[in-house]
């Protein structure tokens, strides 16, 4: 019988309990489960930034000498260059990015390197680094969302009067315009930015100086490091400073919502590019062919954007589960925050780039959209509204008359404007030829001038407003 990790044969050479690939014994297993350098090296810039601020503060309050600070500065700068150039000797035995950099610093500058960790712990160091990383990520993602919003706004303005079917239940409901539809996503994305902005504002406190958990007896200046690192203030409670990751949960939650929005749009692209819809076409830049079916053009980019929300919201749920029930303060469990955060940030960045690309690439088929907009008796509501306005019918009665007219049109195989006046008068004798003025899709969309409504004049105005806001 084989164990989950290795076969019983290897047990004699390796560890008695585990064997298998961990033949070097329990310390190798410990190193493998403990090390985070494989992924937290992504935070090297943040780690160096934090250490520079910490060293400057240590010198400022007299804990280290000016010479030590200068040596630390130079050493960290050189290490940054090593990492960037790919020559840094990353070591799994040194566990994480913090110890890798610190060990290398001491290797390079000696004594002074060993003083850097005064009045600091890896607990506040990692809390700082991941906060800085998330904050940087928010700024990058925010810029990308803004770019997507600009792309959508440009296309919306261009297609302010391009009629298309509006759906509820994915059934034809009322005619709308492509511009209005695209601006709906601009609104959603605007709230996504606002959520990320709230998250950023709330998380913008520095945990550095919380030390291991209880603060320190050294006369450190936490306000100084907070300001140097662009924070509004230091965190107020050292236990909270090292124990809390709710900023990361909030970040992942905002990303999950944004990814959900992207997923809805991606699904629409998948539908719209399907030949049965034929609403828009994507170029080769965002589609792939099939290895066996030569006629195919698959919307892979849209499908992957549709899917990315799975891993992004998975990261949120993962971290929620890691943090649930975790006693104060730091627990190594929290090392499990990073991969989900990194993956979610990278995934949303890719999804945003692909979506912006598709928005700029897509070619709407105006004639097909126009045809589809008129199908399914989509101006039935306009007819009912006309009966209310012109004939003073109560809306419920107008709804019934319209229903009978739709049934009649359906039976004759025509759309609503295809019924003759006589046919309409059979259902309601007071109907006059003025009714035909409201039955076209163009008239329908043009009439919807209520604030936030679908009328092309509204769409143009909104697009202009957004353009100004996004400039
Ligand atoms: N690699 C660790 C993490 O990501 C750093 C903090 C380790 N602190 C400790 N006391 N072991 O959480």
Boltz pocket constraint, residues with backbone or C-beta under 6 A from the ligand:
constraints:
  - pocket:
      binder: B
      contacts: [[A, 34], [A, 36], [A, 40], [A, 95], [A, 96], [A, 122], [A, 123], [A, 126], [A, 330], [A, 331], [A, 332], [A, 334], [A, 335], [A, 336]]
      max_distance: 6.0
